[in-house]
Amino acid sequence: MDKKLPLYLQSCHHFFKVNFKKNLLAFFSLLFISLSAFSQGPGCPNVYAGEDVELGCGEPCTDLTASFLDTGETTSYEVSSITYDPPFPFTGGTPVSVNTDDIWSDAIQLPFDFCFFGETYTEMVIGSNAVVSFDLANNQPGDFCDWSFDDPIPSPNLFFTTIFGPYMDVDPSVQGSGIINWAVFGESPCRTMVVNFPNIPYFGSACPNLSLTSQIVIYETTNVVEVYVQDRPSGCTWNDGNAVLGIQNQNGTVGYTAPERNTSDWAATNEAWRFTPNGASNVAFSWLDSMGTVIGTDTTINVCPTDQSTTYTAQAVYTNCNGDVITETDEITVTRIGSFTVDLGGDQELCDAESYDITAEITGGDPTDATFLWNTGETTQTITVTTSGTYSVDVTIGTCTISASVVINFNELPLIELGDNIETCFFDPIILDASPSNYDPTDATYEWSLDGVVLAGETNPTLNATQYGVYSVNVSANGCLATDEVTISPQTLNVALGDDFTSCFEIPETLTAEAIDFDPATATFEWSLDGIVIAGETNQTLNITEPGTYVVTATVNSCTATDTIVVGLGNIEVTVNDDFQTCFESQVQLEAMLTVQNPEATYQWSLDGNIIPDETNSTLIITEVGTYTVTATVGTCSASDSVTVSFRDDLEVTLDEDFKTCPNELQILTATTDEEDATFQWFLNGDIIAGETNKTLEFSLETGTFGTQTFEVVISVGGCSGTDSVDVTLYEVGNCIISEGLSPNGDGFNDTLDLTFLNDRTGISKLQIFNRLGTLVFEQNNYTNQWRGQTNDGEDLPTGTYFYVIDLAGNDAVYGSQATGWIYLNQEAN
């Protein structure tokens, strides 16, 4: 029987085929880009060396077993059931057979050379009845893809050089069905070509609500074919419900199918099948040692490593039908856990120690699994010894025993004492003695240092010290080293200048260096001011006439004493007004006030750092803003204070919110302010509006006014001002009328039925759109601009004339309480 659409669907089928195929292809091409980063699938070249191995002390050898995907020439195939776990998505690829049925796709370039039944292919076509063929001569792109068949595989009556995935009569032209698509995933040497048949309806009314979802995957290098069937229900009587899942060669004489999946009415849910080439093997397997030398070609190999850790490599070399060679490797590490080590810490020469702990530290083994036997008879991991001698231990883990020994010597530390730290002025020699009390001094060696520097030639038990510093000595006897040190520093002398004070130096001040613990007649004095020595001043007293930091140093033989005094200027304070704001409506006066009034004080005023000539009184009348500073002087003491005077910044004026208006519609702006006696000036887009000096402004925007119009008002009080502005624009809909045309093509013009002006002016309770038959196709409450030519379900309406009914929230001056009319929808503009 002939297969065709019912008459009542034919015109709709033609409409969507002509108008939407191109756009759908573009849409799904974008989806494909977002899915292009998926991982490779399970049919890729691979090799697995197994888990790492640990060998015990009694296990010198072990078997290693690798696994790999073993493929061969495509002269024959093995069919196997695999876990249903589709490695790639069913949707998102490049669409084919969109809104069409029983057709072969355009030629599709394969991303890699693919071998199939002994031949190499670079192109394929996808049949809309769930088949992929490499025979483009008989299954030409765009030609009819036959749906009727009864023969099982193999058969010359079925498509040649084809993957049936599964082949059956499905109809991708049904609206709302899934879209047949293809996609390429992965990277060389294992890219995959994936063909999806997602939710494709069965053909005809005899198969209601039945659909096919399946996926065909072909692999680079291995030439493996996989078919994943998510859902293929049985029970359709059309074409006897026939379906077949398999592959067939170039003349229909050789074919392979999954068990019970040859031509018949069968059902399948979540099952998958792999067709693996199993002709002459195209994979060379080998084991490599750590140097890369081949040590075996069987998947199982016995190794006997001698190192504590040895790495072996499993290698599978695939030779593709186009001559490309791909190498896959995986490593496994064999560790000899029985080869542990024991460390006792090395021989010890101990000084002044009563005991020593020896611990048998184990590397490469667990101490909790070990037994210990010391030559002392002890069996713990750690022993404590108190006498000199050689100590050994046998450590056993499993069948392995390791011995270790260490020599421990207990020696006596030399006892030396240099005494307490010394303060001196070197009136008498200082002798330091480091003779040990528990050794003959001649049996020891000595090394003296001063401030960390070894004193050359000083190797005797005693040392004559002649300068200040830290003296240290190292004394060695019988292998033991003792150290001591003593600090020789100047004897502390004290001199006092008294407490810090201030002065305005009306008369000179006298400083006296009081000697606390020495005779001032035996000392010399040196004075400095602010770090600079005052030449010629060597007496105990000093007359001063200026402020600063004075230091005196008294020297007696090799000792010195120092004191410091800070002499400051007398403290006077002056204050002026706090910072304030003014508009200078009336006279403004500043006044400087001394904390302690002094009639001899003088004043100097300045503005922003510039002295104001002749202004030397305690008051100042000002007429401008800025920072005013006054400096008051009493004798040699002075003080300053400042006040910042600024215009008031709290003048406020407010206008209405930004709004839109219709052309030539009268609008009134009102400036609101709490300021009294304020003056007003209006501006438009920064330009003054001549004569507009009232608190209100009447205006209207002419037709064709472009862009935002900014109206600004400035109020003035004295020297202060305040401002506010409002932005006014014309509604986007020209002349504030309801459009009679709509072209939703995304160009920004007439894309939607924009009634913003009417909603703002009166309010829209509801919009209804009817087609020419009077059927309601769209409805929206509280409407502004939502209709772009779609139904309530979001489907695009066809080009044509539609009618609207607008229920208004109030009584509009133009349209009253309801507006009706027609609008022409032009979808062709897309």
Secondary structure, DSSP 8 states (H G I E B T S, - for coil): ------HHHHHHHHHHHHHHHHHHHHHHHHHHHHTTT----TTS--EE--S-EEE-TT---EEEE-EE---B-TTSEEEEEE----SS-SSSSEE-STT--SBB---EEEEEEEEETTEEEEEEEEETTTEEES-TTTS-TTSB--------SS-TTS-SSEEEEEE--B-TTSTT----EEEEES-TTS-EEEEEEEEEEBSSTTSTT-EEEEEEEEETTT--EEEEEEEE-----GGGG-BEEEEE-TTSS-EEE-TT-SSB---EEEEEEEEEE-SSB-EEEEEE-TTS-EEE-SSEEEE---SSEEEEEEEEEEE-TTS-EEEEEEEEEEEETT--EEE----EEEES-S-EEEE-EEESS-GGGEEEEETTS--SSEEEE-S-EEEEEEEEETTEEEEEEEEEEEE--------S-EEE-SSS-EEEE---SSS-GGGSEEEEEETTEE-TT--SSEEEE-S-EEEEEEEEETTEEEEEEEEEEE----EE----EEE--SS-EEEE-EESSS-GGG-EEEEEETTEE-TT--SSEEEE-S-EEEEEEEEETTEEEEEEEEEEE----EE----EEE--SS-EEEE-EESS--TT-EEEEEETTEE-TT--SSEEEE-S-EEEEEEEEETTEEEEEEEEEEE------B----EEE-TT--EEEE-B---TT-EEEEEETTEE-TT--SSEEEE---TT--S-EEEEEEEEETTEEEEEEEEEEE-SSGGG---SEE--SSSSSSSS---HHHHHHT-EEEEEEE-TT--EEEEEES-SS--SSB-TTS-B--SEEEEEEEEEEEEETTTEEEEEEEEEE-GGG-
